[in-house]
């Protein structure tokens, strides 16, 4: 995993505080975040669209923000327009703006093939992810190198998936991934936390059964999966030696989840919950805000307010093409575009597969070590945001991060209140 280890030199930094999406480097870098879009009605889930729209094969927003839907030849666009009407209206778009693409395969077929390809492909060395890709109407499988391509092709053919229905492409491996500040009380989401030997980020504050807590990554605990009562300090034990929280919930990884590849262990979220020792230390519904997105700043200038949550569906309710943001200890406030949804993702250097995750990409550096645990959100105008998930990983270049959708987190940690 790529959490950030604390060495004496880092501890000597004193007032410098770094929070990261994954437990990785302690060097701060600024993440980016878009503030312009206003969110409205949720996008219907793919399962709902599949039920309501004959011939449905996928929906996404293209680079210009225009809506695109795959429909099989000979089917009417009218059901798609009706099913998407509230979502399009909330975005200021008309039904006529929907661009219809011809689907070779139905969504139901692709879902079935993704389920079959996941254990077949991700059990192989060099395989990175398996995705039912909305933008291509195909199952897309990422591999680390060319050597793995043939083995993946053979594996998918062996489970009966047509060769034309699969795209195998080179992909960076996904590794588990800090905003630098002084002591921050009450604790804002996005600031650095320190647990024995490592640094991560506070994802978001939450309550469950009235217990004041924060959510961070499961790998930002002493042992990923399972509760060992990991202690947390903010920003560093050497700077503020009073412990602020203790790990209380971190589900174990299971080999028996449906779709979990042989020899791997799986969960739907890389997320854990820590309970505050003093409930007054929690800044409920608040995320640290810096001077601007993508500008490298790690100086807190204010806060964002969480006023809504994404849907509770596994995989979330955001379209490919939507813009999301995060604030983390290392790269600060960053932003990117959703490129893949509900991706079954192998974690490099481990035997872990995270099921049904979301990929976010950018031409900028949007994640580095220590950003793990960061909350992912969409702007809803001004300083208000919609919470959509928990960041835990990314590629080596920092241009792609991976998050567990909020519905996945709720599925494993329970019905959290976040605002």
C-alpha positions as CSV (number, residue, x, y, z in Angstrom):
1,X,0.0,0.0,0.0
2,X,1.1,3.6,-0.5
3,X,0.5,5.1,2.9
4,X,2.9,7.8,4.1
5,X,5.4,6.6,6.8
6,X,6.4,9.1,9.4
7,X,10.2,9.4,10.0
8,X,11.8,11.6,12.7
9,X,12.5,14.3,10.1
10,X,8.8,14.5,9.2
11,X,7.8,14.6,12.8
12,X,10.2,17.5,13.4
13,X,8.2,19.5,10.9
14,X,6.2,20.7,13.9
15,X,3.2,22.7,12.7
16,X,3.1,21.3,9.2
17,X,0.0,19.1,8.8
18,X,-0.7,16.9,5.8
19,X,-3.8,14.9,5.0
20,X,-3.9,12.4,2.1
21,X,-6.3,10.2,0.4
22,X,-4.1,7.2,0.8
23,X,-1.4,6.4,3.3
24,X,1.5,7.6,1.2
25,X,4.0,10.3,1.0
26,X,4.2,13.0,3.6
27,X,5.2,15.7,1.0
28,X,2.2,18.0,0.4
29,X,0.8,18.6,-3.1
30,X,-2.3,20.5,-4.0
31,X,-5.4,18.7,-5.4
32,X,-7.9,20.4,-7.7
33,X,-11.6,20.9,-7.4
34,X,-14.2,22.4,-9.7
35,X,-16.7,24.9,-8.1
36,X,-18.9,25.9,-11.0
37,X,-21.4,23.1,-11.6
38,X,-24.7,23.0,-9.8
39,X,-26.1,19.5,-9.0
40,X,-29.8,18.7,-9.0
41,X,-31.8,15.5,-9.5
42,X,-29.7,12.3,-9.2
43,X,-28.9,10.3,-12.4
44,X,-31.1,7.2,-12.3
45,X,-29.0,4.1,-11.6
46,X,-27.9,1.9,-14.5
47,X,-30.2,-0.8,-13.2
48,X,-33.2,1.7,-13.3
49,X,-32.3,2.8,-16.8
50,X,-32.0,-0.8,-17.9
51,X,-35.5,-1.5,-16.6
52,X,-37.1,1.6,-18.0
53,X,-35.3,2.0,-21.4
54,X,-35.7,-0.8,-23.9
55,X,-32.3,-1.5,-25.6
56,X,-30.3,0.4,-23.1
57,X,-26.5,0.0,-23.3
58,X,-25.0,2.8,-21.3
59,X,-25.1,6.5,-20.5
60,X,-22.3,9.1,-20.1
61,X,-21.5,12.8,-20.5
62,X,-18.9,13.5,-23.1
63,X,-16.0,16.0,-22.8
64,X,-18.3,18.9,-23.7
65,X,-20.9,17.8,-21.0
66,X,-23.4,16.6,-23.6
67,X,-25.5,13.5,-22.6
68,X,-25.0,10.3,-24.6
69,X,-27.0,7.1,-24.4
70,X,-26.4,3.8,-26.1
71,X,-29.6,2.2,-27.5
72,X,-29.9,-1.0,-29.6
73,X,-30.9,-0.6,-33.3
74,X,-34.5,0.0,-33.9
75,X,-35.5,1.1,-30.3
76,X,-37.1,4.4,-29.6
77,X,-35.3,7.3,-27.9
78,X,-38.5,8.4,-26.1
79,X,-38.2,6.1,-23.1
80,X,-34.6,7.3,-22.5
81,X,-35.8,10.9,-22.7
82,X,-38.5,10.2,-20.1
83,X,-36.2,8.3,-17.8
84,X,-33.5,11.1,-17.9
85,X,-35.9,14.1,-17.9
86,X,-35.5,15.1,-14.3
87,X,-31.7,14.7,-14.3
88,X,-31.4,16.6,-17.6
89,X,-33.7,19.4,-16.4
90,X,-31.6,19.9,-13.3
91,X,-28.6,20.3,-15.5
92,X,-30.3,22.8,-17.7
93,X,-30.5,20.4,-20.7
94,X,-33.4,19.4,-22.9
95,X,-34.4,15.9,-24.0
96,X,-33.4,16.9,-27.5
97,X,-29.8,17.3,-26.4
98,X,-29.4,13.5,-25.8
99,X,-27.1,12.0,-28.4
100,X,-28.1,8.4,-29.3
101,X,-25.3,5.9,-30.1
102,X,-25.9,2.5,-31.5
103,X,-25.4,-0.3,-28.9
104,X,-23.9,-3.6,-30.0
105,X,-24.6,-5.1,-26.6
106,X,-27.3,-4.6,-23.9
107,X,-26.4,-3.3,-20.4
108,X,-27.7,-6.6,-19.0
109,X,-25.3,-8.6,-21.2
110,X,-22.4,-6.4,-20.3
111,X,-23.2,-6.6,-16.6
112,X,-23.3,-10.4,-16.8
113,X,-19.9,-10.5,-18.7
114,X,-18.3,-8.1,-16.2
115,X,-19.3,-10.4,-13.4
116,X,-17.9,-13.4,-15.3
117,X,-14.7,-11.6,-16.3
118,X,-13.8,-10.3,-12.8
119,X,-12.8,-13.6,-11.2
120,X,-11.4,-14.9,-14.5
121,X,-9.2,-11.8,-15.2
122,X,-8.3,-10.5,-11.8
123,X,-6.9,-13.8,-10.7
124,X,-4.2,-13.3,-13.3
125,X,-0.9,-11.5,-12.6
126,X,-0.8,-8.1,-14.3
127,X,-4.6,-7.5,-14.4
128,X,-5.6,-4.1,-12.9
129,X,-9.4,-3.7,-13.3
130,X,-12.6,-5.0,-15.0
131,X,-15.2,-2.4,-16.0
132,X,-18.6,-2.4,-17.8
133,X,-17.6,0.8,-19.7
134,X,-20.4,3.2,-20.4
135,X,-18.5,5.1,-23.1
136,X,-17.6,2.1,-25.3
137,X,-20.5,-0.3,-24.8
138,X,-17.9,-3.0,-24.0
139,X,-16.3,-4.7,-21.0
140,X,-12.9,-3.0,-20.6
141,X,-10.1,-4.8,-18.8
142,X,-6.9,-2.9,-17.7
143,X,-3.6,-4.7,-17.6
144,X,-0.2,-3.6,-16.5
145,X,1.7,-4.8,-19.5
146,X,1.4,-6.4,-22.9
147,X,2.4,-9.8,-21.6
148,X,-0.9,-10.0,-19.6
149,X,-3.1,-9.2,-22.6
150,X,-3.1,-12.7,-24.2
151,X,-3.8,-14.4,-20.8
152,X,-6.7,-12.1,-20.2
153,X,-8.1,-12.7,-23.7
154,X,-7.9,-16.5,-23.1
155,X,-9.5,-16.2,-19.7
156,X,-12.5,-14.2,-21.0
157,X,-13.0,-16.5,-23.9
158,X,-12.9,-19.5,-21.6
159,X,-15.9,-18.1,-19.6
160,X,-17.9,-17.5,-22.9
161,X,-17.4,-13.8,-23.4
162,X,-17.3,-12.8,-27.2
163,X,-13.9,-11.4,-28.1
164,X,-15.6,-8.3,-29.7
165,X,-17.3,-7.5,-26.4
166,X,-13.9,-7.1,-24.6
167,X,-11.4,-4.3,-24.8
168,X,-8.0,-5.1,-23.1
169,X,-5.8,-2.0,-22.6
170,X,-2.6,-1.0,-20.8
171,X,-3.3,0.6,-17.5
172,X,-1.2,1.9,-14.6
173,X,-1.4,-0.2,-11.5
174,X,-3.7,1.1,-8.7
175,X,-1.9,1.8,-5.4
176,X,-3.3,2.9,-2.1
177,X,-2.5,6.5,-1.5
178,X,-2.0,13.9,3.0
179,X,-3.5,19.4,3.5
180,X,-0.8,20.6,5.7
181,X,-2.0,22.7,8.6
182,X,-1.5,23.5,12.2
183,X,-3.6,22.0,15.0
184,X,-7.2,22.3,13.7
185,X,-10.0,22.2,16.3
186,X,-12.7,21.3,15.7
187,X,-11.3,18.9,13.1
188,X,-12.2,19.7,9.5
189,X,-12.4,17.0,6.9
190,X,-9.3,17.1,4.6
191,X,-6.7,17.7,7.3
192,X,-3.8,15.4,8.2
193,X,-4.1,12.6,10.7
194,X,-1.3,10.6,12.2
195,X,-1.6,7.0,13.4
196,X,1.4,4.9,14.5
197,X,4.1,5.5,11.9
198,X,1.9,6.9,9.1
199,X,-0.1,9.9,7.8
200,X,-3.5,10.0,6.1
201,X,-6.4,12.4,5.7
202,X,-9.8,12.9,7.5
203,X,-12.3,12.0,4.8
204,X,-15.5,13.4,6.4
205,X,-17.0,13.7,9.8
206,X,-20.1,11.5,10.6
207,X,-22.3,10.2,13.3
208,X,-23.7,6.7,13.8
209,X,-26.0,6.0,16.6
210,X,-25.1,9.4,18.0
211,X,-21.4,8.6,18.1
212,X,-19.2,11.5,16.8
213,X,-16.7,10.0,14.3
214,X,-14.7,10.5,11.2
215,X,-14.3,8.3,8.1
216,X,-10.9,7.5,6.6
217,X,-9.4,4.7,4.6
218,X,-9.4,1.1,5.9
219,X,-5.7,1.0,4.9
220,X,-5.2,4.1,7.2
221,X,-5.4,1.7,10.2
222,X,-2.9,-0.5,11.9
223,X,-4.2,-3.5,9.9
224,X,-6.4,-3.1,6.8
225,X,-9.7,-4.9,7.6
226,X,-10.6,-5.7,11.2
227,X,-10.6,-3.5,14.3
228,X,-7.4,-3.1,16.3
229,X,-8.4,0.2,18.0
230,X,-5.9,2.2,16.0
231,X,-5.2,5.6,17.7
232,X,-5.2,8.9,15.8
233,X,-3.6,12.3,16.4
234,X,-4.0,15.6,14.6
235,X,-1.8,16.8,13.0
236,X,1.0,14.7,14.6
237,X,1.5,13.0,17.9
238,X,4.7,15.0,18.3
239,X,2.9,18.3,17.8
240,X,-0.4,17.6,19.6
241,X,0.2,14.5,21.8
242,X,-3.4,14.2,22.9
243,X,-5.1,11.4,21.0
244,X,-8.3,12.6,19.2
245,X,-9.9,9.3,18.1
246,X,-9.9,5.5,18.1
247,X,-10.8,3.1,15.3
248,X,-14.1,1.4,16.0
249,X,-15.3,-0.1,12.7
250,X,-13.3,-1.6,9.8
251,X,-15.0,-4.7,8.2
252,X,-12.8,-7.6,7.4
253,X,-12.0,-8.5,3.8
254,X,-13.8,-11.6,2.6
255,X,-13.0,-14.3,0.0
256,X,-16.6,-15.3,-0.2
257,X,-18.2,-12.1,-1.7
258,X,-19.8,-12.8,-5.1
259,X,-17.4,-12.0,-7.9
260,X,-14.3,-12.1,-5.7
261,X,-11.5,-13.8,-7.7
262,X,-9.9,-17.0,-6.5
263,X,-7.0,-16.3,-4.2
264,X,-8.1,-12.7,-3.5
265,X,-10.1,-11.1,-0.7
266,X,-12.7,-8.4,-1.3
267,X,-14.8,-5.5,0.0
268,X,-16.9,-2.8,-1.5
269,X,-15.1,0.1,0.2
270,X,-11.7,0.9,1.5
271,X,-13.2,2.8,4.4
272,X,-13.1,2.7,8.2
273,X,-14.6,4.7,11.1
274,X,-12.9,6.2,14.1
275,X,-14.8,7.6,17.1
276,X,-13.8,11.0,18.6
277,X,-12.7,10.8,22.2
278,X,-14.1,14.3,22.7
279,X,-17.2,14.9,20.5
280,X,-16.5,18.6,20.6
281,X,-13.5,18.0,18.4
282,X,-15.7,17.2,15.4
283,X,-16.6,19.9,12.8
284,X,-19.7,18.2,11.6
285,X,-20.5,18.6,7.9
286,X,-17.4,20.8,7.2
287,X,-14.5,20.2,4.8
288,X,-11.4,22.4,4.8
289,X,-11.2,24.9,1.9
290,X,-8.0,26.3,0.4
291,X,-7.6,29.4,-1.7
292,X,-8.5,27.7,-4.9
293,X,-8.5,24.4,-6.9
294,X,-5.3,23.2,-8.6
295,X,-3.1,26.0,-7.3
296,X,-1.0,24.0,-4.9
297,X,-2.2,25.8,-1.8
298,X,-2.4,23.9,1.5
299,X,-3.5,27.0,3.5
300,X,-7.0,26.7,5.0
301,X,-9.0,29.8,4.1
302,X,-12.5,28.6,5.1
303,X,-14.6,25.6,4.8
304,X,-17.1,23.8,2.5
305,X,-20.4,22.7,3.9
306,X,-21.9,19.3,3.1
307,X,-25.6,19.8,2.5
308,X,-26.4,16.5,0.6
309,X,-25.2,13.0,0.0
310,X,-25.1,11.0,-3.2
311,X,-27.6,8.1,-3.5
312,X,-27.1,5.1,-1.3
313,X,-26.9,2.7,-4.3
314,X,-23.8,0.5,-4.6
315,X,-21.7,2.2,-7.3
316,X,-23.3,5.6,-6.8
317,X,-25.4,7.7,-9.0
318,X,-22.9,9.9,-10.9
319,X,-22.4,9.7,-14.7
320,X,-19.1,9.2,-16.5
321,X,-18.1,12.7,-17.5
322,X,-19.2,14.3,-14.2
323,X,-16.7,16.5,-12.3
324,X,-15.8,15.6,-8.7
325,X,-13.4,17.1,-6.1
326,X,-11.4,16.2,-3.1
327,X,-9.4,17.9,-0.3
328,X,-6.4,15.9,1.0
329,X,-3.3,16.5,3.1
330,X,-0.8,16.2,0.3
331,X,-2.3,17.7,-2.8
332,X,-4.9,19.9,-1.2
333,X,-8.0,20.8,-3.3
334,X,-8.1,18.9,-6.6
335,X,-10.6,18.0,-9.2
336,X,-11.1,15.6,-12.1
337,X,-13.6,13.9,-14.3
338,X,-15.2,10.5,-13.7
339,X,-13.9,8.2,-16.3
340,X,-15.2,4.8,-15.2
341,X,-17.9,3.6,-12.7
342,X,-18.5,0.3,-10.8
343,X,-15.0,-0.9,-11.6
344,X,-13.7,-4.1,-10.0
345,X,-10.2,-3.0,-9.0
346,X,-7.1,-5.0,-8.0
347,X,-4.9,-3.2,-5.5
348,X,-1.2,-3.4,-6.6
349,X,1.1,-5.3,-4.3
350,X,-1.8,-7.0,-2.4
351,X,-4.3,-9.8,-2.7
352,X,-7.2,-7.2,-2.3
353,X,-9.9,-6.5,-4.9
354,X,-12.2,-3.5,-4.2
355,X,-15.5,-4.1,-5.9
356,X,-17.5,-1.5,-7.8
357,X,-15.2,1.5,-7.5
358,X,-15.1,4.9,-9.4
359,X,-12.1,6.2,-11.4
360,X,-11.4,9.9,-11.7
361,X,-8.9,11.2,-14.2
362,X,-7.2,14.6,-15.0
363,X,-4.3,16.0,-17.0
364,X,-3.2,17.5,-13.6
365,X,-1.7,15.9,-10.5
366,X,-4.8,15.2,-8.4
367,X,-3.6,12.7,-5.8
368,X,-0.4,11.7,-4.1
369,X,0.6,9.6,-1.1
370,X,-1.1,10.6,2.1
371,X,-4.3,11.8,0.4
372,X,-5.9,8.4,1.3
373,X,-9.1,8.7,3.2
374,X,-10.1,12.1,1.6
375,X,-13.8,12.7,1.0
376,X,-14.9,13.1,-2.6
377,X,-17.6,15.6,-3.4
378,X,-19.4,17.7,-6.1
379,X,-20.0,21.4,-5.9
380,X,-23.7,22.4,-5.5
381,X,-22.9,26.1,-5.7
382,X,-20.9,28.5,-3.6
383,X,-19.4,26.8,-0.6
384,X,-22.0,23.9,-0.5
385,X,-21.2,20.4,-1.7
386,X,-22.7,16.9,-2.2
387,X,-20.6,14.1,-0.6
388,X,-20.1,11.2,-3.0
389,X,-17.4,8.9,-1.6
390,X,-14.1,8.1,0.0
391,X,-10.8,8.3,-1.9
392,X,-8.3,5.5,-1.3
393,X,-6.0,5.0,-4.3
394,X,-4.5,6.2,-7.6
395,X,-1.9,5.7,-10.3
396,X,1.8,6.3,-9.9
397,X,1.7,9.6,-11.9
398,X,-1.0,11.1,-9.7
399,X,-3.3,11.9,-12.6
400,X,-6.0,9.3,-11.6
401,X,-7.6,8.6,-8.3
402,X,-10.0,5.9,-7.2
403,X,-12.8,6.3,-4.7
404,X,-15.4,4.1,-3.0
405,X,-18.9,5.5,-3.7
406,X,-20.8,6.6,-0.7
407,X,-23.4,3.9,-1.2
408,X,-20.6,1.3,-0.9
409,X,-19.3,2.9,2.3
410,X,-22.9,3.0,3.8
411,X,-23.3,-0.7,2.8
412,X,-20.3,-1.7,5.0
413,X,-20.2,1.0,7.7
414,X,-23.9,1.5,8.2
415,X,-26.3,4.5,7.7
416,X,-23.9,7.3,8.5
417,X,-25.1,10.9,9.0
418,X,-22.7,13.3,7.3
419,X,-24.4,16.7,7.7
